[in-house]
Amino acid sequence: MRIFHATYTSKGETKTCQGFTVSFYDRNGRERRWGAGRHRAVAELAARMLLRLDSMAEAGLVPDAPIVDWISRLPPRKVNLLQRWGLISTERTAALAPIKEHVDRWLETVAFEGASDRHVAQTKKRVDRLLKEASASRWSSITTTAITRALGRLKSEGAGREPKPLSARTQGYYVQALRQFCRWMVREGFASSDPLVSLGKPTSSQDFERRALTEEEIRALILSVDGERALLYRLATETGFRKGELRALQVQHLHLAETGNAWVEIPGAKTKNKKKARLPLLASTAELLHEHTKGQRPEAAVLALPRWFKFAVHLRADLEAVGVDVADHVAGRVDFHCLRVSFVTRLADLGVDLHTLQGMARHEDYKTTNRHYVKLQDSKKRAALELLPPLDGDKKRQDTRQAQSSEQ
């Protein structure tokens, strides 16, 4: 082991480097030289650490805490040099590198495999937010305990400029994204095992119930507004399109030429499940769309909504204006998606079979349609209850039922 100032030749003159160089022979008898900077104390520390690393590599031992701390302070090119010398493994190098570098490399792979820019950006947002909340700056910092605590804080407090607690379903999306990253680390050889293999998936049950608007409420809503907002509500309750799909709807997606057989088709790039959506249109709605889009370019938006348009805020205000109690949490939550729920529920009330409902709602699983979109109205419950025969001798009620039966 030597610590010295190396020399070099420049324009025929021999010059001495200002920084120190550490020279040692490794376990294979090869000379290794390490640039250690201008301070001798730093060079002496590097010499001790290099010798210990070489001894541990020869014995097959994992570097201890002081060595790991020293390596973590080195620039990336120095860490890569230790890896080339065989003093640390690829896994150890990955554990020491900033986690952001691995995430960026993984997202490049995801994009190369065909994921959309929107998907990549959303995945990055989820992973970055979860890692930040867990204070995981390196691979070794990702543990089941750290991620579980981070999820707990996000569920109760939220994070970001406008803290918003995460629902159980959204937490599941965050965990799914981070697990994909961890599996990629193992697959590419940057890690030997998945640190989240024992992490349970957050319960994905819906934390609230959306309500379905009645026919009277929908009719009053549409009649209370005009212009594009009325057309927006009509399309939402007659097609079940989501707000993002309605915003992306263009004139070229409408097929209105054939009377009585009008339909709308949105390409897969604009839908949630990335599959083409084709749904029929009522003749009255087709006429309104024809008049509304007359003379417009094919790529023009059907609904020229401003970017700041808040779907749920405007819907609640319009419903309150017609006397609907949007604060009635017993009846269910009111947001723009409840128009999609109303669309499916109205079809179900008219006796449409579940298979057709699933197709109209564009769900992969019929259970999703039946569980979250088909709502049983209180009036339907009352009508069903009235079908039961009286048990308390209520002669008047029995006579009423018999009179109704005879009329039918």
Secondary structure, DSSP 8 states (H G I E B T S, - for coil): -EEEEEEEEETTEEEEEEEEEEEEE-TTS-EEEEEEES-HHHHHHHHHHHHHHHHHHHHT----HHHHHHHHTS-HHHHHHHHHTTSS-HHHHHHHSBHHHHHHHHHHHHHHTT--HHHHHHHHHHHHHHHHHTT--BGGG--HHHHHHHHHHHHHT--SSS-----HHHHHHHHHHHHHHHHHHHHTTS-SS-TTTT------S-SS-B----HHHHHHHHHH--HHHHHHHHHHHHH---HHHHHH-BGGGEE--STT--EEEE-GGGSTTSS-EEEE--HHHHHHHHHHHTT--TTSBSS---TT--HHHHHHHHHHHTT--TT-TTT-B-STHHHHHHHHHHHHHTT--HHHHHHHHT-SSHHHHHHHT----HHHHHHHHTTS--SS--HHHHHHHHHHHHH-
